[in-house]
Amino acid sequence: MAKKKLGDVLKDARKEFGLSLREVERETEISNAHLSQVESGKIEKPDMALLYTLATLYHLDYRELLSLAGYGVAEGGSGRERQRMSVAMRAMGELSAKEQNEVLGFMSEVRKRRDA
């Protein structure tokens, strides 16, 4: 079985909800052109905040989207890793959408510094 592609997962989820790209844009404030590029695979590793927003909208597993985008999330992971992720996701759920995007932006910056 071929590995799922991020764009296909997102496009399939959008279609399951019966949404157009413009409707998703209205819901998320992510431009429909950008969404289209992610779905078509032209953008293979979109920002983590974008993935979180779409995971929330489409009721998808954020961790799976991160993995499909190449963010190196270990499958299954250790018990401690799963626990940390669970605590982080609960904490994110208590923040506003703007605050969530700020946190994810900070996480992206930390990762960039680490990878530099």
C-alpha positions as a LaTeX table, in Angstrom:
\begin{tabular}{lrrr}
\hline
Residue & $x$ (\AA) & $y$ (\AA) & $z$ (\AA) \\
\hline
Met1 & 0.00 & 0.00 & 0.00 \\
Ala2 & 1.39 & 3.41 & $-0.99$ \\
Lys3 & 2.12 & 5.93 & 1.73 \\
Lys4 & $-0.54$ & 8.60 & 2.04 \\
Lys5 & 0.44 & 12.06 & 0.88 \\
Leu6 & $-0.33$ & 15.10 & 2.99 \\
Gly7 & $-2.09$ & 16.93 & 0.17 \\
Asp8 & $-4.33$ & 13.97 & $-0.59$ \\
Val9 & $-5.30$ & 13.55 & 3.08 \\
Leu10 & $-6.20$ & 17.23 & 3.35 \\
Lys11 & $-8.09$ & 17.33 & 0.06 \\
Asp12 & $-10.05$ & 14.18 & 0.94 \\
Ala13 & $-10.94$ & 15.60 & 4.36 \\
Arg14 & $-12.06$ & 18.91 & 2.84 \\
Lys15 & $-14.26$ & 17.09 & 0.35 \\
Glu16 & $-15.73$ & 14.89 & 3.10 \\
Phe17 & $-16.89$ & 18.08 & 4.81 \\
Gly18 & $-18.25$ & 19.35 & 1.48 \\
Leu19 & $-16.10$ & 22.48 & 1.61 \\
Ser20 & $-14.61$ & 24.44 & $-1.25$ \\
Leu21 & $-11.17$ & 26.00 & $-0.97$ \\
Arg22 & $-12.83$ & 29.42 & $-0.65$ \\
Glu23 & $-15.03$ & 28.18 & 2.21 \\
Val24 & $-11.96$ & 26.85 & 4.03 \\
Glu25 & $-10.29$ & 30.21 & 3.44 \\
Arg26 & $-13.25$ & 31.98 & 5.07 \\
Glu27 & $-13.14$ & 29.60 & 8.04 \\
Thr28 & $-9.37$ & 29.66 & 8.58 \\
Glu29 & $-8.06$ & 32.85 & 6.94 \\
Ile30 & $-5.57$ & 30.68 & 5.01 \\
Ser31 & $-5.62$ & 31.80 & 1.37 \\
Asn32 & $-7.31$ & 29.40 & $-1.02$ \\
Ala33 & $-4.26$ & 29.63 & $-3.32$ \\
His34 & $-1.99$ & 28.48 & $-0.48$ \\
Leu35 & $-4.41$ & 25.69 & 0.44 \\
Ser36 & $-4.47$ & 24.59 & $-3.19$ \\
Gln37 & $-0.67$ & 24.42 & $-3.30$ \\
Val38 & $-0.61$ & 22.30 & $-0.15$ \\
Glu39 & $-3.29$ & 19.95 & $-1.49$ \\
Ser40 & $-1.53$ & 19.60 & $-4.86$ \\
Gly41 & 1.81 & 18.84 & $-3.21$ \\
Lys42 & 3.57 & 21.99 & $-4.46$ \\
Ile43 & 4.05 & 22.87 & $-0.81$ \\
Glu44 & 5.16 & 19.65 & 0.87 \\
Lys45 & 6.02 & 20.97 & 4.33 \\
Pro46 & 3.56 & 23.69 & 5.30 \\
Asp47 & 3.82 & 25.58 & 8.55 \\
Met48 & 2.84 & 23.68 & 11.70 \\
Ala49 & 0.24 & 26.33 & 12.55 \\
Leu50 & $-1.48$ & 25.74 & 9.21 \\
Leu51 & $-1.53$ & 22.00 & 9.86 \\
Tyr52 & $-2.97$ & 22.52 & 13.34 \\
Thr53 & $-5.69$ & 24.78 & 11.95 \\
Leu54 & $-6.66$ & 22.26 & 9.28 \\
Ala55 & $-6.46$ & 19.32 & 11.71 \\
Thr56 & $-8.89$ & 21.13 & 13.96 \\
Leu57 & $-11.25$ & 22.09 & 11.13 \\
Tyr58 & $-11.27$ & 18.63 & 9.54 \\
His59 & $-11.10$ & 16.64 & 12.81 \\
Leu60 & $-7.81$ & 15.02 & 11.75 \\
Asp61 & $-4.93$ & 13.73 & 13.87 \\
Tyr62 & $-2.49$ & 16.66 & 14.09 \\
Arg63 & 0.38 & 14.31 & 14.84 \\
Glu64 & $-0.30$ & 12.33 & 11.65 \\
Leu65 & $-0.34$ & 15.54 & 9.60 \\
Leu66 & 2.99 & 16.57 & 11.12 \\
Ser67 & 4.45 & 13.21 & 10.20 \\
Leu68 & 3.09 & 13.35 & 6.63 \\
Ala69 & 4.61 & 16.83 & 6.28 \\
Gly70 & 8.02 & 15.49 & 7.28 \\
Tyr71 & 8.27 & 16.96 & 10.74 \\
Gly72 & 9.74 & 13.70 & 12.04 \\
Val73 & 7.10 & 12.76 & 14.58 \\
Ala74 & 7.92 & 9.22 & 15.62 \\
Glu75 & 5.20 & 6.65 & 15.01 \\
Gly76 & 3.80 & 5.61 & 18.34 \\
Gly77 & 6.74 & 7.07 & 20.23 \\
Ser78 & 7.70 & 6.25 & 23.79 \\
Gly79 & 5.19 & 6.42 & 26.61 \\
Arg80 & 6.82 & 9.60 & 27.89 \\
Glu81 & 6.72 & 11.17 & 24.42 \\
Arg82 & 3.02 & 10.34 & 24.02 \\
Gln83 & 2.35 & 11.77 & 27.48 \\
Arg84 & 4.13 & 15.05 & 26.65 \\
Met85 & 2.23 & 15.32 & 23.36 \\
Ser86 & $-1.06$ & 14.67 & 25.14 \\
Val87 & $-0.36$ & 17.35 & 27.76 \\
Ala88 & 0.70 & 19.82 & 25.05 \\
Met89 & $-2.41$ & 19.20 & 22.97 \\
Arg90 & $-4.70$ & 19.63 & 25.99 \\
Ala91 & $-2.95$ & 22.90 & 26.81 \\
Met92 & $-3.31$ & 24.07 & 23.19 \\
Gly93 & $-7.03$ & 23.34 & 23.38 \\
Glu94 & $-7.36$ & 25.87 & 26.20 \\
Leu95 & $-5.89$ & 28.69 & 24.08 \\
Ser96 & $-7.60$ & 30.93 & 21.56 \\
Ala97 & $-6.88$ & 30.35 & 17.86 \\
Lys98 & $-4.57$ & 33.39 & 17.86 \\
Glu99 & $-2.68$ & 32.11 & 20.90 \\
Gln100 & $-2.38$ & 28.65 & 19.35 \\
Asn101 & $-0.84$ & 30.17 & 16.22 \\
Glu102 & 1.60 & 32.17 & 18.36 \\
Val103 & 2.69 & 29.02 & 20.20 \\
Leu104 & 3.10 & 27.08 & 16.95 \\
Gly105 & 5.08 & 29.96 & 15.45 \\
Phe106 & 7.38 & 29.90 & 18.47 \\
Met107 & 7.80 & 26.15 & 18.11 \\
Ser108 & 8.75 & 26.60 & 14.44 \\
Glu109 & 11.38 & 29.17 & 15.42 \\
Val110 & 12.86 & 26.85 & 18.06 \\
Arg111 & 13.04 & 24.04 & 15.54 \\
Lys112 & 14.73 & 26.29 & 12.95 \\
Arg113 & 17.36 & 27.34 & 15.50 \\
Arg114 & 17.95 & 23.72 & 16.45 \\
Asp115 & 18.30 & 22.63 & 12.83 \\
Ala116 & 20.59 & 25.53 & 11.89 \\
\hline
\end{tabular}
